[in-house]
Amino acid sequence: MVKLISFLQVYTWTVLLVATLVSGDLFSKATRTKADDRDLRNSVFDFIIVGGGTAGCILANRLSAVPSWKILLIEAGDDENIDYDIPGVPTKDYRPILWNYRTERTGFSCLSRPGGSCEVRTGKVLGGSSVTNDMKYTRGSKVDYDGWHSAGALGSLDWKFANVIDFFKASEDNGDYDILLNSMYHSRGGEMHVQKFKYADKFIEMFTSAFTEMGLRSLDINTNVAEAVVNHQFAISNNTRLSTNSAFLKPVRHRKNLVVITGATVTKIVTDKQEKTVEGILYEIEKGKEHPAYAKREVILTGGAINNVKLLHMSGIGPKADLIKHNISVILDLPVGLNYQDQVTTGGLSFSLGEVIVSESTIINDFKNWFQSRNGPLASRGINQVSAFIQLYEGVNAPDVELALEGNFVRTDKFMLNNISVHISEEINFPLPYYNLVNIYPILLRPKSKGKVMLHKKNPKYGRPVIQANLLKETEDLVTLVDSIDIALQLLVTKEMKKAEIKLAPIDLFPCDRLRNREQWNCISRHYTKAMSNPIGTCQMGENKTISVVDYELKVHGLEGLRIADASVMPTHVRGGIFAPTMMIAEKASNIILKDWKENKGYYYNTR
Ligand SMILES: Cc1cc2nc3c(=O)[nH]c(=O)nc-3n(C[C@H](O)[C@H](O)[C@H](O)COP(=O)(O)OP(=O)(O)OC[C@H]3O[C@@H](n4cnc5c(N)ncnc54)[C@H](O)[C@@H]3O)c2cc1C
């Protein structure tokens, strides 16, 4: 990276760079106008952050806190709007702000899903997946982070739990006093407010009691416990979704040194092949029309575990053999895209609650109530607020699965038809707090199966990347999933469920209906698989360049000026969601970057 050069040099270099990059003569010396020169000056930044998602918004906040640094945050989606703020609105149909990817068809999972493939839903909006997610705030277990690299190798730079807990706490503003009491794990004063919903209905209480009857205690899952029935904390403020855009970016958007461009997709990272340095990026607002932006210090990728791969491959950074297939000139042969992992679950496990009356006028009134006072049922996620974390096997003191509950309202006439399809049981028509069916999703928290992300075969630049997710490829994953279904079924024999006459719903399980017991659940899991859309691992961190893409400081191996700082660097899943861990990664990355540049005062001051 060209750290010691003066701004003037940078500017001249940029002119040359841009002139060679941009087709046509817009920036060629002969025809350049004053306006072009201004555009050019405006396209020079200290840091360029690619992807205004969960991690990107945090990095933009932290780095733009240095007034002398000019930061560009560039996001493919648009600004978020109030539709996504209401907690009770299900996030499943947020299609306009999703990338809408699907896994590739395989023989071992998603068999009865459309096209034999599973949906992967990540956010394409300022705030990224923090606008489209379920907002649950879970961090995973100590053992997960301790396992991210060989013990003790790097001291304070490493990602052991003891060295990451402060970065969780840095963003946290915990609003529940019972949880805050444990100050080893929790804190106040950060930008991200997390809290339990106050609203609870009778089914929330009933299912919580049934899990308690099964021996689970009601505990804070973020304190390294192996089992618990959990009343989740969510990323909310005043009963309104709090994305990282709302929490971290909006409050600092007035900063003069922060430029945010939305509706712009970065199509290439521009590198100097000889020097192995990164110079900037190209982005498109209109298809086919590329604009350059130049980074004096670093480009930081926060595009998520799927889109980072596409961008890196298109820029010549990836497995050599894959790049050659697409006639892409190889800058660095690195395992970008390998080690893809997603958490996995299955449909088909549905409990019917009997008659529940919901009128549309009630729902309309409840919407009014939420808009006026941020209260009522819509200031909640219904039964989704409850999960049970279960340790199935001896070994580490940590959960293997989460039994996540989700409510759905299925019209009684559909129940009368006797066999409703799994798809109908999952198709949410009413907001979440109105339900007569509870789906239990047994989520495999640490799946063993791994896959790969590659460029679209025919249209690498604009086509959807190929996601070879390989869900349930490893038999061990299927066994764990079915073992956890056995546990979930024990709910039916609790006094609480019997008293309320809660039963398995009459779900059409074709083609598994003729099978019984484990065989039937094996079949259901393979047919009605669901990808949790928590993709990680494609740019994993590590020391060994043959299996990792970034080092423990998140710098891409063998290239100066490029870091990756989002869920894609996680080597494995943690035993929870990946929203809080991604925020932690962004906090720690910001800290590393600030330290890196501040410690070397020469770099820090000379390039002002
Ligand atoms: C439906 C759903 C529910 C979930 N629920 C939970 C939950 O309750 N709890 C939990 O812990 N986790 C949950 N997750 C997972 C978690 O929220 C995300 O995986 C995590 O936030 C990912 O963060 P990220 O920064 O890696 O990526 P993202 O937040 O997805 O951000 C990437 C951003 O980069 C942008 N981008 C990508 N490529 C480019 C490009 N080339 N140019 C410009 N911009 C680009 C994208 O548009 C996006 O805004 C859920 C995920 C989904 C999809």
The ligand as an SDF file (V2000), in Angstrom:
LIG
                    3D

 53 58  0  0  0  0  0  0  0  0999 V2000
  -33.6400  -14.0540    7.4420 C   0  0  0  0  0  0  0  0  0  0  0  0
  -32.4750  -14.0110    8.3640 C   0  0  0  0  0  0  0  0  0  0  0  0
  -32.6910  -14.0430    9.7380 C   0  0  0  0  0  0  0  0  0  0  0  0
  -31.5780  -14.0070   10.5930 C   0  0  0  0  0  0  0  0  0  0  0  0
  -31.7950  -13.9360   11.9430 N   0  0  0  0  0  0  0  0  0  0  0  0
  -30.7480  -13.8480   12.7840 C   0  0  0  0  0  0  0  0  0  0  0  0
  -30.9430  -13.6800   14.1800 C   0  0  0  0  0  0  0  0  0  0  0  0
  -32.0630  -13.5240   14.6750 O   0  0  0  0  0  0  0  0  0  0  0  0
  -29.8400  -13.6530   14.9840 N   0  0  0  0  0  0  0  0  0  0  0  0
  -28.5840  -13.8120   14.4850 C   0  0  0  0  0  0  0  0  0  0  0  0
  -27.6410  -13.8430   15.2630 O   0  0  0  0  0  0  0  0  0  0  0  0
  -28.3670  -13.9150   13.1540 N   0  0  0  0  0  0  0  0  0  0  0  0
  -29.4130  -13.8900   12.3060 C   0  0  0  0  0  0  0  0  0  0  0  0
  -29.2010  -13.9160   10.9540 N   0  0  0  0  0  0  0  0  0  0  0  0
  -27.8210  -13.8410   10.4470 C   0  0  0  0  0  0  0  0  0  0  0  0
  -27.1460  -12.4800   10.5410 C   0  0  0  0  0  0  0  0  0  0  0  0
  -28.0170  -11.4080   10.7230 O   0  0  0  0  0  0  0  0  0  0  0  0
  -26.2980  -12.1940    9.2980 C   0  0  0  0  0  0  0  0  0  0  0  0
  -25.7580  -13.3270    8.7670 O   0  0  0  0  0  0  0  0  0  0  0  0
  -25.1820  -11.2230    9.6140 C   0  0  0  0  0  0  0  0  0  0  0  0
  -25.7930  -10.0410   10.0520 O   0  0  0  0  0  0  0  0  0  0  0  0
  -24.2600  -11.0380    8.4210 C   0  0  0  0  0  0  0  0  0  0  0  0
  -23.5380   -9.8370    8.4930 O   0  0  0  0  0  0  0  0  0  0  0  0
  -22.5050   -9.4240    7.3490 P   0  0  0  0  0  0  0  0  0  0  0  0
  -22.0020   -8.0930    7.7310 O   0  0  0  0  0  0  0  0  0  0  0  0
  -21.5200  -10.5140    7.1690 O   0  0  0  0  0  0  0  0  0  0  0  0
  -23.3490   -9.3610    6.0130 O   0  0  0  0  0  0  0  0  0  0  0  0
  -24.6200   -8.4810    5.6490 P   0  0  0  0  0  0  0  0  0  0  0  0
  -25.2430   -7.8950    6.8590 O   0  0  0  0  0  0  0  0  0  0  0  0
  -25.4790   -9.3330    4.8050 O   0  0  0  0  0  0  0  0  0  0  0  0
  -24.0200   -7.2670    4.8300 O   0  0  0  0  0  0  0  0  0  0  0  0
  -23.4590   -7.3280    3.5630 C   0  0  0  0  0  0  0  0  0  0  0  0
  -23.8260   -6.0480    2.8360 C   0  0  0  0  0  0  0  0  0  0  0  0
  -22.9630   -5.8510    1.7450 O   0  0  0  0  0  0  0  0  0  0  0  0
  -23.7070   -5.4540    0.6230 C   0  0  0  0  0  0  0  0  0  0  0  0
  -22.9430   -5.8690   -0.5500 N   0  0  0  0  0  0  0  0  0  0  0  0
  -22.5790   -7.1230   -0.8810 C   0  0  0  0  0  0  0  0  0  0  0  0
  -21.8430   -7.1320   -1.9890 N   0  0  0  0  0  0  0  0  0  0  0  0
  -21.7200   -5.8570   -2.3840 C   0  0  0  0  0  0  0  0  0  0  0  0
  -21.0620   -5.2380   -3.4680 C   0  0  0  0  0  0  0  0  0  0  0  0
  -20.3760   -5.9400   -4.3520 N   0  0  0  0  0  0  0  0  0  0  0  0
  -21.1470   -3.8990   -3.5810 N   0  0  0  0  0  0  0  0  0  0  0  0
  -21.8370   -3.1630   -2.6760 C   0  0  0  0  0  0  0  0  0  0  0  0
  -22.4740   -3.7150   -1.6180 N   0  0  0  0  0  0  0  0  0  0  0  0
  -22.4130   -5.0480   -1.4640 C   0  0  0  0  0  0  0  0  0  0  0  0
  -25.0220   -6.1640    0.7920 C   0  0  0  0  0  0  0  0  0  0  0  0
  -26.0520   -5.5710    0.0320 O   0  0  0  0  0  0  0  0  0  0  0  0
  -25.2330   -6.0700    2.2820 C   0  0  0  0  0  0  0  0  0  0  0  0
  -25.9140   -4.8960    2.6430 O   0  0  0  0  0  0  0  0  0  0  0  0
  -30.2620  -13.9620   10.0710 C   0  0  0  0  0  0  0  0  0  0  0  0
  -30.0630  -13.9180    8.6970 C   0  0  0  0  0  0  0  0  0  0  0  0
  -31.1480  -13.9140    7.8500 C   0  0  0  0  0  0  0  0  0  0  0  0
  -30.8800  -13.8010    6.3790 C   0  0  0  0  0  0  0  0  0  0  0  0
  1  2  1  0
  2  3  1  0
  2 52  2  0
  3  4  2  0
  4  5  1  0
  4 50  1  0
  5  6  2  0
  6  7  1  0
  6 13  1  0
  7  8  2  0
  7  9  1  0
  9 10  1  0
 10 11  2  0
 10 12  1  0
 12 13  2  0
 13 14  1  0
 14 15  1  0
 14 50  1  0
 15 16  1  0
 16 17  1  0
 16 18  1  0
 18 19  1  0
 18 20  1  0
 20 21  1  0
 20 22  1  0
 22 23  1  0
 23 24  1  0
 24 25  2  0
 24 26  1  0
 24 27  1  0
 27 28  1  0
 28 29  2  0
 28 30  1  0
 28 31  1  0
 31 32  1  0
 32 33  1  0
 33 34  1  0
 33 48  1  0
 34 35  1  0
 35 36  1  0
 35 46  1  0
 36 37  1  0
 36 45  1  0
 37 38  2  0
 38 39  1  0
 39 40  1  0
 39 45  2  0
 40 41  1  0
 40 42  2  0
 42 43  1  0
 43 44  2  0
 44 45  1  0
 46 47  1  0
 46 48  1  0
 48 49  1  0
 50 51  2  0
 51 52  1  0
 52 53  1  0
M  END
$$$$
